[in-house]
Amino acid sequence: MSSATGSARSKLPFVVWVLAAGTFLMGTTEFVIAGLLPEMAADLNVSVSHAGLLITAFAVGMIVGGPTMAMATLRLPQRHTLIGALAVFALGHAVAALSTSFTVVLTARVVTALATGAFWAVGFVIATTAAGPARATRAVGVMMGGLTLANVVGVPIGSFVGHYTGWRGPFWALAVLAALAAGFVGRFIPRTEQRTEVSVRAEVRTLKQGRLWLALGAAVLIMGGVLATYTYITPLLTDRAGIPAGVVPLVLIVFGIGALGGTAIGGRLGDRRPMTTTITAAAATALLLLALIPASDSPVAAVVLVFGMAMAGFTVNPVLTSLAVRFAGDAPTLTSALTTSGYNTGIAAGSLAAGRALDSSLGLTGPALVGAVFATLTLLPLIALALRGTAGPSRIVAHHTTDADEPRQAAVATATSTH
């Protein structure tokens, strides 16, 4: 009986898996463009470098739009926000697929980025609330696993389909799948109302916490470290390791598998030992990236190290997201959005620094060195956070259930964290 009860308690609510499916779709649309740029550039009559603005626009939309949309929808029921975000996401892809104008497609990308930011910010809050304090990090890990799985499955499939149907085919597929996901969210997310106590002032007040900014700083740095190397991994693999260009996509899948494994590890261990997990993983990331510099002339060593740095780096992410939401207490929506913005800021900053390193005398190993520096710097906010401590009362945002047949979903879920 006790083992059955323990098993039931260890299972995450189904709503977490529904939200993970949503992040899978949105992660796919963020990265699939890279494999479709030549086709999109030719079809929209722009250069490939100009078409690259479609990637930049989405990142900027996520950085700026996530917190903005989180605050704009703060007073709305969270269920309505998620459904609305998926609906806008679907509509944006449909408009882009129908258009022959680069400006229209670019605008659609910005709009879908805003919707993505709103979905992730509210989704993380709902996932941690539904899972409870003891399983919050695991729930975040599952949601972020949907994003990572997009790199392993969604992006390769989208690129493959796009080469045969044209770039509009994947866009139509994402539009249809997002509409279906909106239906699932409407079916499985409880009908709740935001508490009147939750306000813009309360959300902004949480930003005064030093621990929160340490977590956000670590999020920026660890993503900058891993993605600085990943962005320019192809020339390192082909020109230095001697891996054929046709095999590179398989190595990128290996990276995605490592990232998926790291996200799962962080989700499992982060609830019990958040600081031990993050500090160990960040240190391992730095060491693996440093090792990649001399060892990248060996194909086998390069592939193993790419897998390792993905696993170690992505172990940190779900723990930091969960900690940030915990520190926010009763007002986690803006904090959740800022965490997402932090990851995208790290991606932008790391890629920019890695690009300059690649053009310098450092050459092909420059991005890996930049990544190692970023990962090493991640240890500074993590150690400071460990010294300050992560323990303290953690309150989950309360909701009032409007369905008469769901009384157990109501009221305040308050728990004292023991981490």
Secondary structure, DSSP 8 states (H G I E B T S, - for coil): -HHHHHHHHHS--HHHHHHHHHHHHHHHHHHHGGGTHHHHHHHTT--HHHHTHHHHHHHHHHHHHHHHHHHHTTTS-HHHHHHHHHHHHHHHHHHHHH---HHHHHHHHHHHHHHHHHHHHHHHHHHHHHH-GGGHHHHHHHHHHHHHHIIIIIHHHHHHHHHHH-THHHHHHHHHHHHHHHHHHHHHS--EEE-TT--HHHHHHGGG-HHHHHHHHHHHHHHHHHHHHHHTHHHIIIIIS---GGGHHHHHHHHHHHHHHHHHHHHHHTTT-HHHHHHHHHHHHHHHHHHHHHHTTSHHHHHHHHHHHHHHHHHHHHHHHHHHHHHHTT--HHHHHHHHHHHHHHHHHHHHHHHHHHHSTTGGGHHHHHHHHHHHHHHHHHHHHHHH-S-EEEEEEEEEE--TT-GGG-EEEEEEE--
